[in-house]
Structures are given as structure tokens and as C-alpha cells.
């Protein structure tokens, strides 16, 4: 199911989300592909249901949407959020504390750490590129001739 190119959840997937049990002690982690936080009670990890849900890309879009909402940013992913609000109101990921002040602090901290890690990686890659010897092409390739015909 898609809406304007946005992956949407099927009725079966919404039913799965709606019956996910809330775990008060669950701790969220940063999910770097979506740029959002994810709690272990939000999706049926390690099950065939989870694999089926993963194929459409809806999970990552849902997490990215929640991250945008938490950060107070506009998002084109809001129709997906509305779909879950309307059809899976018991999904633990809709709980206010999962996009409240504490979640906002953790999300901002994770995003800062991600930026630092990417910056360090880029610096490391730039240093390696400067140390590397320039590529030298065989003479016959520079003339646009097949190797061994020069």
C-alpha cells in the first residue's frame, strides 16, 4: 500500500502494531537509518511478522516521522503517522513519552554523536586519500587503445 510514493502499512501490519504490548522498562536506542529512536516493544523483532513488515520500508519511515515530530520539524511522512494514529492507537510508539522532553534530549544527543562520528570518519578518509599515491594508468590506456597494442 502506498500513498504519493510513501510506503504505508497494510491492514495486517497495522493489526500487528496495534497489539504490540507496552513494556514500561523498555529503553530506546538510536536507529541510524531513520535518524530516530526505537524501543524494543514497538515491533515484533525476530519473527516472520517483522520480516514481512520490513520489506515495505514503512518502519523506517514511521521512525523518521516520529523523530521529525519530536524535533518539531515538518515532514512529508505525516500521512503514515496519521495512519498509525487512526488504525493502531495502542502501538507503544505513540505514547507521549516516546516523543516528549526526555526523548527529545536523547534524540538530540544521538544526532550530535552521529555528526561527530561522521566528521571523524570523513577526516580519517581525507587523511588516507592524501597519503595514497596517485593512480597511474598504463600508457596504452591513456591513448585510449586496448592494452598490449601500443
N, C-alpha and C positions, 0 to 999 in steps of 0.2 A: 504494500500500500504506500503510495507517495502522494504528496501534495506540493505542487510547484517545485518538483525536484527534491523535496525534503523527504527523507525516509520516515515513514510513520509506522506505528505499531499496529499489528493485526489485532483482531478481537481476541484471539487466543493468547497473544503476548500480553495484552492489557489485563486479561484474567490472571495470568501468572504474576504480573506486577502487583495486582490488587490483593493477592493472597500471600504475599511475602510477609513473614512475621517480623515485627519490630523487635530489635534486640537493644535494650537500653544501654548495655555496656559496650556496644559496638563502637569502634574507633575508625574514623575516616582516614583515608590515605589519598595522596595526590595522584591522580591518573593523568600522566603527562600528554597522552594523545588528545584528550578532550580539554586539558587545561583546567580540570575541575576536581573536586573532591568526590570520593566514592566510599560508601560504607559497605561492609560485607553482608549486611542483611537486605541490601537493595535488589540483588539479582541472584538467581539460583545457580551459584557457582558450582562447577564440576558436574553438571547434569546435562542430559540431552536438551532440556528446555533452554538452557543458557546458550548452547551452541546454535540452536535454531534462532534465538533472539539476536545473536551476534552477527549473523550473516547480513542483515539489512543495514547495519550501521546506526540503528536508532538509539542504541545505548549511549554511544559516544556523543551523539547529538544532544541527547537528553542531559547528559552530564555537562556538556559545554553550555547549554541553555541555562541550567541552574547556576553555573559559575558566573555567567553574564548577569543574571538576575541578582546574585549575591553581591557582585561588584557594582550594581546599579547601572549597568550598561544596556544599551538597546541590542536586540538580537533578532535576526530573521528566523531563529529557531523556535520562537514563541508558540507557533501552532502545535508543535509537538508537546510542549509543556501543557498547553490547554487541553490537548487530547488526553494526557495522563490525568490532569486535574478532574476532567469530566468522567473518564471511564475507569480510572484506577485510583479512586480517592483514598484508599487505605495503604497505598505504596509508602513505605517508610521514608523514601527520598523526598516526599512532600512535607515532611514535618518541619515546622518553622525553625527549629534549632539547626537544621541542616543548611540553612541559608541565613542564619542570624549572625549576631555580632561575633561570637566565638568562631563560627565557620568562616566569616569574613577575615578575621585575623589569621587563621591558619591558611586560608587560600592565598592571601597576600604574601605571607611568609614563604609558602611553597613557590609562588611565582617569582619572588625575589631570588630564591635559591636556584630555581631553574635558569634565570637570567645570568646569575653568577657562573653556574656550571657551563652554560653555553658560551659565555665570554671566555672562560678559561680554556675550553676546548678550541675555540677559534684562535686564541693566542698561541696555543700549542701547535695547531695545524699551520698557522702562519710561520712560526719559527722553523718547523720542519720543512716547509716549502722553500724558505730562504737558504737552508742548509743543503738542500738537494742540488745535485748538479743538473744543469740544463739538459734537456733531451737533445741528443744529436741524432739526426736521421741519416741513414746511409745515403751516400752521394747519389746513387741511382734513383732513390725515391724523391729526392729534391728536384730531379729533372723530369719527374712525372713518367718515368719509364719503369717497366717491371724489373724486379731485382735480377741481376746477372746479365742484363742485355746492354749495359753501358760499355 
